[in-house]
Amino acid sequence: MVLHDYPLDYEILKEGEYYIHPEHEGDLFHPVYTVIPIGESLPGGLHYEIIEKLY
């Protein structure tokens, strides 16, 4: 699984740094985006949201 810091339906017009620098310990986790094959399962206990089903 390849994780990205930005939604994959964004058109990138300019290269840049997308990493979110944490200001305090509560900011260590931020949303990441990926595409996985149909039928692939994610690790248990991992919170995720399906934004759109792709075919």
mmJSON file of the N, C-alpha and C atoms, coordinates in Angstrom:
{"data_MODEL":{"atom_site":{
"group_PDB":["ATOM","ATOM","ATOM","ATOM","ATOM","ATOM","ATOM","ATOM","ATOM","ATOM","ATOM","ATOM","ATOM","ATOM","ATOM","ATOM","ATOM","ATOM","ATOM","ATOM","ATOM","ATOM","ATOM","ATOM","ATOM","ATOM","ATOM","ATOM","ATOM","ATOM","ATOM","ATOM","ATOM","ATOM","ATOM","ATOM","ATOM","ATOM","ATOM","ATOM","ATOM","ATOM","ATOM","ATOM","ATOM","ATOM","ATOM","ATOM","ATOM","ATOM","ATOM","ATOM","ATOM","ATOM","ATOM","ATOM","ATOM","ATOM","ATOM","ATOM","ATOM","ATOM","ATOM","ATOM","ATOM","ATOM","ATOM","ATOM","ATOM","ATOM","ATOM","ATOM","ATOM","ATOM","ATOM","ATOM","ATOM","ATOM","ATOM","ATOM","ATOM","ATOM","ATOM","ATOM","ATOM","ATOM","ATOM","ATOM","ATOM","ATOM","ATOM","ATOM","ATOM","ATOM","ATOM","ATOM","ATOM","ATOM","ATOM","ATOM","ATOM","ATOM","ATOM","ATOM","ATOM","ATOM","ATOM","ATOM","ATOM","ATOM","ATOM","ATOM","ATOM","ATOM","ATOM","ATOM","ATOM","ATOM","ATOM","ATOM","ATOM","ATOM","ATOM","ATOM","ATOM","ATOM","ATOM","ATOM","ATOM","ATOM","ATOM","ATOM","ATOM","ATOM","ATOM","ATOM","ATOM","ATOM","ATOM","ATOM","ATOM","ATOM","ATOM","ATOM","ATOM","ATOM","ATOM","ATOM","ATOM","ATOM","ATOM","ATOM","ATOM","ATOM","ATOM","ATOM","ATOM","ATOM","ATOM","ATOM","ATOM","ATOM","ATOM","ATOM","ATOM"],
"id":[1,2,3,4,5,6,7,8,9,10,11,12,13,14,15,16,17,18,19,20,21,22,23,24,25,26,27,28,29,30,31,32,33,34,35,36,37,38,39,40,41,42,43,44,45,46,47,48,49,50,51,52,53,54,55,56,57,58,59,60,61,62,63,64,65,66,67,68,69,70,71,72,73,74,75,76,77,78,79,80,81,82,83,84,85,86,87,88,89,90,91,92,93,94,95,96,97,98,99,100,101,102,103,104,105,106,107,108,109,110,111,112,113,114,115,116,117,118,119,120,121,122,123,124,125,126,127,128,129,130,131,132,133,134,135,136,137,138,139,140,141,142,143,144,145,146,147,148,149,150,151,152,153,154,155,156,157,158,159,160,161,162,163,164,165],
"type_symbol":["N","C","C","N","C","C","N","C","C","N","C","C","N","C","C","N","C","C","N","C","C","N","C","C","N","C","C","N","C","C","N","C","C","N","C","C","N","C","C","N","C","C","N","C","C","N","C","C","N","C","C","N","C","C","N","C","C","N","C","C","N","C","C","N","C","C","N","C","C","N","C","C","N","C","C","N","C","C","N","C","C","N","C","C","N","C","C","N","C","C","N","C","C","N","C","C","N","C","C","N","C","C","N","C","C","N","C","C","N","C","C","N","C","C","N","C","C","N","C","C","N","C","C","N","C","C","N","C","C","N","C","C","N","C","C","N","C","C","N","C","C","N","C","C","N","C","C","N","C","C","N","C","C","N","C","C","N","C","C","N","C","C","N","C","C"],
"label_atom_id":["N","CA","C","N","CA","C","N","CA","C","N","CA","C","N","CA","C","N","CA","C","N","CA","C","N","CA","C","N","CA","C","N","CA","C","N","CA","C","N","CA","C","N","CA","C","N","CA","C","N","CA","C","N","CA","C","N","CA","C","N","CA","C","N","CA","C","N","CA","C","N","CA","C","N","CA","C","N","CA","C","N","CA","C","N","CA","C","N","CA","C","N","CA","C","N","CA","C","N","CA","C","N","CA","C","N","CA","C","N","CA","C","N","CA","C","N","CA","C","N","CA","C","N","CA","C","N","CA","C","N","CA","C","N","CA","C","N","CA","C","N","CA","C","N","CA","C","N","CA","C","N","CA","C","N","CA","C","N","CA","C","N","CA","C","N","CA","C","N","CA","C","N","CA","C","N","CA","C","N","CA","C","N","CA","C","N","CA","C","N","CA","C"],
"label_alt_id":[null,null,null,null,null,null,null,null,null,null,null,null,null,null,null,null,null,null,null,null,null,null,null,null,null,null,null,null,null,null,null,null,null,null,null,null,null,null,null,null,null,null,null,null,null,null,null,null,null,null,null,null,null,null,null,null,null,null,null,null,null,null,null,null,null,null,null,null,null,null,null,null,null,null,null,null,null,null,null,null,null,null,null,null,null,null,null,null,null,null,null,null,null,null,null,null,null,null,null,null,null,null,null,null,null,null,null,null,null,null,null,null,null,null,null,null,null,null,null,null,null,null,null,null,null,null,null,null,null,null,null,null,null,null,null,null,null,null,null,null,null,null,null,null,null,null,null,null,null,null,null,null,null,null,null,null,null,null,null,null,null,null,null,null,null],
"label_comp_id":["MET","MET","MET","VAL","VAL","VAL","LEU","LEU","LEU","HIS","HIS","HIS","ASP","ASP","ASP","TYR","TYR","TYR","PRO","PRO","PRO","LEU","LEU","LEU","ASP","ASP","ASP","TYR","TYR","TYR","GLU","GLU","GLU","ILE","ILE","ILE","LEU","LEU","LEU","LYS","LYS","LYS","GLU","GLU","GLU","GLY","GLY","GLY","GLU","GLU","GLU","TYR","TYR","TYR","TYR","TYR","TYR","ILE","ILE","ILE","HIS","HIS","HIS","PRO","PRO","PRO","GLU","GLU","GLU","HIS","HIS","HIS","GLU","GLU","GLU","GLY","GLY","GLY","ASP","ASP","ASP","LEU","LEU","LEU","PHE","PHE","PHE","HIS","HIS","HIS","PRO","PRO","PRO","VAL","VAL","VAL","TYR","TYR","TYR","THR","THR","THR","VAL","VAL","VAL","ILE","ILE","ILE","PRO","PRO","PRO","ILE","ILE","ILE","GLY","GLY","GLY","GLU","GLU","GLU","SER","SER","SER","LEU","LEU","LEU","PRO","PRO","PRO","GLY","GLY","GLY","GLY","GLY","GLY","LEU","LEU","LEU","HIS","HIS","HIS","TYR","TYR","TYR","GLU","GLU","GLU","ILE","ILE","ILE","ILE","ILE","ILE","GLU","GLU","GLU","LYS","LYS","LYS","LEU","LEU","LEU","TYR","TYR","TYR"],
"label_asym_id":["A","A","A","A","A","A","A","A","A","A","A","A","A","A","A","A","A","A","A","A","A","A","A","A","A","A","A","A","A","A","A","A","A","A","A","A","A","A","A","A","A","A","A","A","A","A","A","A","A","A","A","A","A","A","A","A","A","A","A","A","A","A","A","A","A","A","A","A","A","A","A","A","A","A","A","A","A","A","A","A","A","A","A","A","A","A","A","A","A","A","A","A","A","A","A","A","A","A","A","A","A","A","A","A","A","A","A","A","A","A","A","A","A","A","A","A","A","A","A","A","A","A","A","A","A","A","A","A","A","A","A","A","A","A","A","A","A","A","A","A","A","A","A","A","A","A","A","A","A","A","A","A","A","A","A","A","A","A","A","A","A","A","A","A","A"],
"label_entity_id":["1","1","1","1","1","1","1","1","1","1","1","1","1","1","1","1","1","1","1","1","1","1","1","1","1","1","1","1","1","1","1","1","1","1","1","1","1","1","1","1","1","1","1","1","1","1","1","1","1","1","1","1","1","1","1","1","1","1","1","1","1","1","1","1","1","1","1","1","1","1","1","1","1","1","1","1","1","1","1","1","1","1","1","1","1","1","1","1","1","1","1","1","1","1","1","1","1","1","1","1","1","1","1","1","1","1","1","1","1","1","1","1","1","1","1","1","1","1","1","1","1","1","1","1","1","1","1","1","1","1","1","1","1","1","1","1","1","1","1","1","1","1","1","1","1","1","1","1","1","1","1","1","1","1","1","1","1","1","1","1","1","1","1","1","1"],
"label_seq_id":[1,1,1,2,2,2,3,3,3,4,4,4,5,5,5,6,6,6,7,7,7,8,8,8,9,9,9,10,10,10,11,11,11,12,12,12,13,13,13,14,14,14,15,15,15,16,16,16,17,17,17,18,18,18,19,19,19,20,20,20,21,21,21,22,22,22,23,23,23,24,24,24,25,25,25,26,26,26,27,27,27,28,28,28,29,29,29,30,30,30,31,31,31,32,32,32,33,33,33,34,34,34,35,35,35,36,36,36,37,37,37,38,38,38,39,39,39,40,40,40,41,41,41,42,42,42,43,43,43,44,44,44,45,45,45,46,46,46,47,47,47,48,48,48,49,49,49,50,50,50,51,51,51,52,52,52,53,53,53,54,54,54,55,55,55],
"pdbx_PDB_ins_code":[null,null,null,null,null,null,null,null,null,null,null,null,null,null,null,null,null,null,null,null,null,null,null,null,null,null,null,null,null,null,null,null,null,null,null,null,null,null,null,null,null,null,null,null,null,null,null,null,null,null,null,null,null,null,null,null,null,null,null,null,null,null,null,null,null,null,null,null,null,null,null,null,null,null,null,null,null,null,null,null,null,null,null,null,null,null,null,null,null,null,null,null,null,null,null,null,null,null,null,null,null,null,null,null,null,null,null,null,null,null,null,null,null,null,null,null,null,null,null,null,null,null,null,null,null,null,null,null,null,null,null,null,null,null,null,null,null,null,null,null,null,null,null,null,null,null,null,null,null,null,null,null,null,null,null,null,null,null,null,null,null,null,null,null,null],
"Cartn_x":[0.835,0.0,0.892,0.642,1.371,0.484,0.988,0.215,0.608,-0.394,-0.179,-0.757,-0.188,-0.665,-1.794,-2.191,-3.225,-4.198,-5.462,-6.419,-5.951,-6.152,-5.604,-6.378,-7.52,-8.249,-7.865,-6.866,-6.375,-5.449,-5.556,-4.617,-3.486,-2.277,-1.133,-0.586,-0.692,-0.245,1.19,1.637,2.976,3.537,4.763,5.383,5.658,5.597,5.874,5.926,6.034,6.098,4.694,4.15,2.811,2.798,3.976,4.056,3.514,2.691,2.133,3.05,3.74,4.638,3.815,3.907,3.111,3.558,2.568,2.866,2.969,2.234,2.329,2.005,2.133,1.995,0.636,-0.421,-1.746,-1.862,-0.906,-0.924,-0.08,0.368,1.261,0.561,-0.741,-1.474,-2.346,-2.278,-3.083,-3.6,-4.636,-5.197,-4.182,-4.226,-3.447,-4.411,-4.03,-4.903,-4.191,-4.963,-4.408,-5.514,-5.122,-6.048,-5.653,-6.637,-6.345,-7.232,-6.767,-7.566,-8.855,-9.894,-11.154,-10.87,-11.424,-11.229,-10.043,-9.188,-8.043,-8.571,-8.057,-8.512,-7.42,-7.858,-6.935,-6.694,-5.596,-5.31,-6.431,-6.712,-7.747,-7.413,-8.426,-8.242,-7.848,-7.729,-7.343,-8.602,-8.707,-9.869,-9.679,-10.68,-10.609,-11.985,-11.988,-13.237,-13.081,-14.044,-14.031,-14.639,-13.813,-14.271,-15.029,-14.485,-15.118,-14.638,-15.554,-15.163,-14.718,-13.567,-13.002,-13.025,-13.223,-13.245,-12.386],
"Cartn_y":[-1.167,0.0,1.247,2.14,3.401,4.475,5.187,6.215,7.592,8.447,9.808,10.798,11.99,13.023,13.858,13.573,14.348,13.397,13.783,12.934,12.684,11.47,11.08,11.637,12.265,12.872,14.327,14.823,16.193,16.259,17.301,17.537,18.394,17.887,18.607,19.545,20.83,21.84,22.282,22.122,22.56,21.598,21.116,20.236,21.012,20.314,20.973,19.974,20.484,19.676,19.596,18.391,18.212,17.673,17.443,16.912,17.929,17.456,18.326,18.234,19.31,19.318,19.456,18.479,18.555,19.698,20.403,21.491,20.961,19.882,19.248,17.767,17.013,15.553,15.103,15.888,15.531,15.604,16.237,16.386,15.341,14.311,13.329,12.508,12.37,11.561,12.463,12.275,13.058,12.121,12.52,11.638,11.307,10.072,9.649,8.966,8.913,8.404,7.309,6.321,5.238,4.595,3.739,2.921,1.475,0.635,-0.783,-1.607,-2.787,-3.649,-4.114,-4.349,-4.883,-6.23,-6.446,-7.702,-7.678,-6.692,-6.555,-6.065,-6.622,-6.179,-5.365,-4.432,-3.592,-4.215,-3.871,-4.425,-4.107,-5.032,-4.83,-3.671,-2.966,-1.852,-0.555,-0.573,0.625,1.373,2.642,3.449,3.92,3.712,4.161,4.567,5.32,5.757,5.543,4.882,4.718,5.983,6.716,7.97,7.697,6.79,6.465,5.105,4.305,3.016,3.224,2.696,2.835,1.489,1.508,0.262,0.412],
"Cartn_z":[0.0,0.0,0.0,-0.913,-0.971,-0.359,0.651,1.342,0.832,0.659,0.175,1.183,1.261,2.175,1.574,0.369,-0.312,-0.996,-1.154,-1.87,-3.299,-3.786,-5.082,-6.262,-6.014,-7.127,-7.335,-6.595,-6.779,-7.98,-8.757,-9.843,-9.273,-9.319,-8.754,-9.818,-9.547,-10.504,-10.236,-8.997,-8.629,-7.592,-7.806,-6.83,-5.56,-4.452,-3.183,-2.055,-0.876,0.335,0.935,1.05,1.569,2.987,3.569,4.927,5.921,6.842,7.876,9.091,9.411,10.56,11.84,12.752,13.982,14.888,15.439,16.373,17.802,18.103,19.415,19.264,20.334,20.275,19.744,19.965,19.466,17.954,17.287,15.824,15.1,15.809,15.178,14.101,14.18,13.209,12.344,11.05,10.126,9.033,8.31,7.28,6.191,5.721,4.558,3.592,2.337,1.285,0.507,0.041,-0.75,-1.582,-2.477,-3.266,-3.02,-2.724,-2.518,-3.451,-3.837,-4.718,-4.032,-4.819,-4.304,-3.657,-2.485,-1.771,-0.812,-0.932,-0.027,1.322,2.407,3.721,4.412,5.229,5.984,7.349,8.005,9.334,10.325,11.225,12.234,13.155,13.619,14.536,13.859,12.552,11.801,11.383,11.77,11.385,9.942,9.106,7.712,7.219,6.148,5.518,4.017,3.399,1.946,1.354,0.61,0.016,-1.273,-2.084,-3.36,-3.808,-4.355,-4.918,-6.354,-6.688,-8.035,-8.734,-10.019,-10.793,-12.003],
"occupancy":[1.0,1.0,1.0,1.0,1.0,1.0,1.0,1.0,1.0,1.0,1.0,1.0,1.0,1.0,1.0,1.0,1.0,1.0,1.0,1.0,1.0,1.0,1.0,1.0,1.0,1.0,1.0,1.0,1.0,1.0,1.0,1.0,1.0,1.0,1.0,1.0,1.0,1.0,1.0,1.0,1.0,1.0,1.0,1.0,1.0,1.0,1.0,1.0,1.0,1.0,1.0,1.0,1.0,1.0,1.0,1.0,1.0,1.0,1.0,1.0,1.0,1.0,1.0,1.0,1.0,1.0,1.0,1.0,1.0,1.0,1.0,1.0,1.0,1.0,1.0,1.0,1.0,1.0,1.0,1.0,1.0,1.0,1.0,1.0,1.0,1.0,1.0,1.0,1.0,1.0,1.0,1.0,1.0,1.0,1.0,1.0,1.0,1.0,1.0,1.0,1.0,1.0,1.0,1.0,1.0,1.0,1.0,1.0,1.0,1.0,1.0,1.0,1.0,1.0,1.0,1.0,1.0,1.0,1.0,1.0,1.0,1.0,1.0,1.0,1.0,1.0,1.0,1.0,1.0,1.0,1.0,1.0,1.0,1.0,1.0,1.0,1.0,1.0,1.0,1.0,1.0,1.0,1.0,1.0,1.0,1.0,1.0,1.0,1.0,1.0,1.0,1.0,1.0,1.0,1.0,1.0,1.0,1.0,1.0,1.0,1.0,1.0,1.0,1.0,1.0],
"B_iso_or_equiv":[0.0,0.0,0.0,0.0,0.0,0.0,0.0,0.0,0.0,0.0,0.0,0.0,0.0,0.0,0.0,0.0,0.0,0.0,0.0,0.0,0.0,0.0,0.0,0.0,0.0,0.0,0.0,0.0,0.0,0.0,0.0,0.0,0.0,0.0,0.0,0.0,0.0,0.0,0.0,0.0,0.0,0.0,0.0,0.0,0.0,0.0,0.0,0.0,0.0,0.0,0.0,0.0,0.0,0.0,0.0,0.0,0.0,0.0,0.0,0.0,0.0,0.0,0.0,0.0,0.0,0.0,0.0,0.0,0.0,0.0,0.0,0.0,0.0,0.0,0.0,0.0,0.0,0.0,0.0,0.0,0.0,0.0,0.0,0.0,0.0,0.0,0.0,0.0,0.0,0.0,0.0,0.0,0.0,0.0,0.0,0.0,0.0,0.0,0.0,0.0,0.0,0.0,0.0,0.0,0.0,0.0,0.0,0.0,0.0,0.0,0.0,0.0,0.0,0.0,0.0,0.0,0.0,0.0,0.0,0.0,0.0,0.0,0.0,0.0,0.0,0.0,0.0,0.0,0.0,0.0,0.0,0.0,0.0,0.0,0.0,0.0,0.0,0.0,0.0,0.0,0.0,0.0,0.0,0.0,0.0,0.0,0.0,0.0,0.0,0.0,0.0,0.0,0.0,0.0,0.0,0.0,0.0,0.0,0.0,0.0,0.0,0.0,0.0,0.0,0.0],
"pdbx_formal_charge":[null,null,null,null,null,null,null,null,null,null,null,null,null,null,null,null,null,null,null,null,null,null,null,null,null,null,null,null,null,null,null,null,null,null,null,null,null,null,null,null,null,null,null,null,null,null,null,null,null,null,null,null,null,null,null,null,null,null,null,null,null,null,null,null,null,null,null,null,null,null,null,null,null,null,null,null,null,null,null,null,null,null,null,null,null,null,null,null,null,null,null,null,null,null,null,null,null,null,null,null,null,null,null,null,null,null,null,null,null,null,null,null,null,null,null,null,null,null,null,null,null,null,null,null,null,null,null,null,null,null,null,null,null,null,null,null,null,null,null,null,null,null,null,null,null,null,null,null,null,null,null,null,null,null,null,null,null,null,null,null,null,null,null,null,null],
"auth_seq_id":[1,1,1,2,2,2,3,3,3,4,4,4,5,5,5,6,6,6,7,7,7,8,8,8,9,9,9,10,10,10,11,11,11,12,12,12,13,13,13,14,14,14,15,15,15,16,16,16,17,17,17,18,18,18,19,19,19,20,20,20,21,21,21,22,22,22,23,23,23,24,24,24,25,25,25,26,26,26,27,27,27,28,28,28,29,29,29,30,30,30,31,31,31,32,32,32,33,33,33,34,34,34,35,35,35,36,36,36,37,37,37,38,38,38,39,39,39,40,40,40,41,41,41,42,42,42,43,43,43,44,44,44,45,45,45,46,46,46,47,47,47,48,48,48,49,49,49,50,50,50,51,51,51,52,52,52,53,53,53,54,54,54,55,55,55],
"auth_comp_id":["MET","MET","MET","VAL","VAL","VAL","LEU","LEU","LEU","HIS","HIS","HIS","ASP","ASP","ASP","TYR","TYR","TYR","PRO","PRO","PRO","LEU","LEU","LEU","ASP","ASP","ASP","TYR","TYR","TYR","GLU","GLU","GLU","ILE","ILE","ILE","LEU","LEU","LEU","LYS","LYS","LYS","GLU","GLU","GLU","GLY","GLY","GLY","GLU","GLU","GLU","TYR","TYR","TYR","TYR","TYR","TYR","ILE","ILE","ILE","HIS","HIS","HIS","PRO","PRO","PRO","GLU","GLU","GLU","HIS","HIS","HIS","GLU","GLU","GLU","GLY","GLY","GLY","ASP","ASP","ASP","LEU","LEU","LEU","PHE","PHE","PHE","HIS","HIS","HIS","PRO","PRO","PRO","VAL","VAL","VAL","TYR","TYR","TYR","THR","THR","THR","VAL","VAL","VAL","ILE","ILE","ILE","PRO","PRO","PRO","ILE","ILE","ILE","GLY","GLY","GLY","GLU","GLU","GLU","SER","SER","SER","LEU","LEU","LEU","PRO","PRO","PRO","GLY","GLY","GLY","GLY","GLY","GLY","LEU","LEU","LEU","HIS","HIS","HIS","TYR","TYR","TYR","GLU","GLU","GLU","ILE","ILE","ILE","ILE","ILE","ILE","GLU","GLU","GLU","LYS","LYS","LYS","LEU","LEU","LEU","TYR","TYR","TYR"],
"auth_asym_id":["A","A","A","A","A","A","A","A","A","A","A","A","A","A","A","A","A","A","A","A","A","A","A","A","A","A","A","A","A","A","A","A","A","A","A","A","A","A","A","A","A","A","A","A","A","A","A","A","A","A","A","A","A","A","A","A","A","A","A","A","A","A","A","A","A","A","A","A","A","A","A","A","A","A","A","A","A","A","A","A","A","A","A","A","A","A","A","A","A","A","A","A","A","A","A","A","A","A","A","A","A","A","A","A","A","A","A","A","A","A","A","A","A","A","A","A","A","A","A","A","A","A","A","A","A","A","A","A","A","A","A","A","A","A","A","A","A","A","A","A","A","A","A","A","A","A","A","A","A","A","A","A","A","A","A","A","A","A","A","A","A","A","A","A","A"],
"auth_atom_id":["N","CA","C","N","CA","C","N","CA","C","N","CA","C","N","CA","C","N","CA","C","N","CA","C","N","CA","C","N","CA","C","N","CA","C","N","CA","C","N","CA","C","N","CA","C","N","CA","C","N","CA","C","N","CA","C","N","CA","C","N","CA","C","N","CA","C","N","CA","C","N","CA","C","N","CA","C","N","CA","C","N","CA","C","N","CA","C","N","CA","C","N","CA","C","N","CA","C","N","CA","C","N","CA","C","N","CA","C","N","CA","C","N","CA","C","N","CA","C","N","CA","C","N","CA","C","N","CA","C","N","CA","C","N","CA","C","N","CA","C","N","CA","C","N","CA","C","N","CA","C","N","CA","C","N","CA","C","N","CA","C","N","CA","C","N","CA","C","N","CA","C","N","CA","C","N","CA","C","N","CA","C","N","CA","C","N","CA","C","N","CA","C"],
"pdbx_PDB_model_num":[1,1,1,1,1,1,1,1,1,1,1,1,1,1,1,1,1,1,1,1,1,1,1,1,1,1,1,1,1,1,1,1,1,1,1,1,1,1,1,1,1,1,1,1,1,1,1,1,1,1,1,1,1,1,1,1,1,1,1,1,1,1,1,1,1,1,1,1,1,1,1,1,1,1,1,1,1,1,1,1,1,1,1,1,1,1,1,1,1,1,1,1,1,1,1,1,1,1,1,1,1,1,1,1,1,1,1,1,1,1,1,1,1,1,1,1,1,1,1,1,1,1,1,1,1,1,1,1,1,1,1,1,1,1,1,1,1,1,1,1,1,1,1,1,1,1,1,1,1,1,1,1,1,1,1,1,1,1,1,1,1,1,1,1,1]
}}}
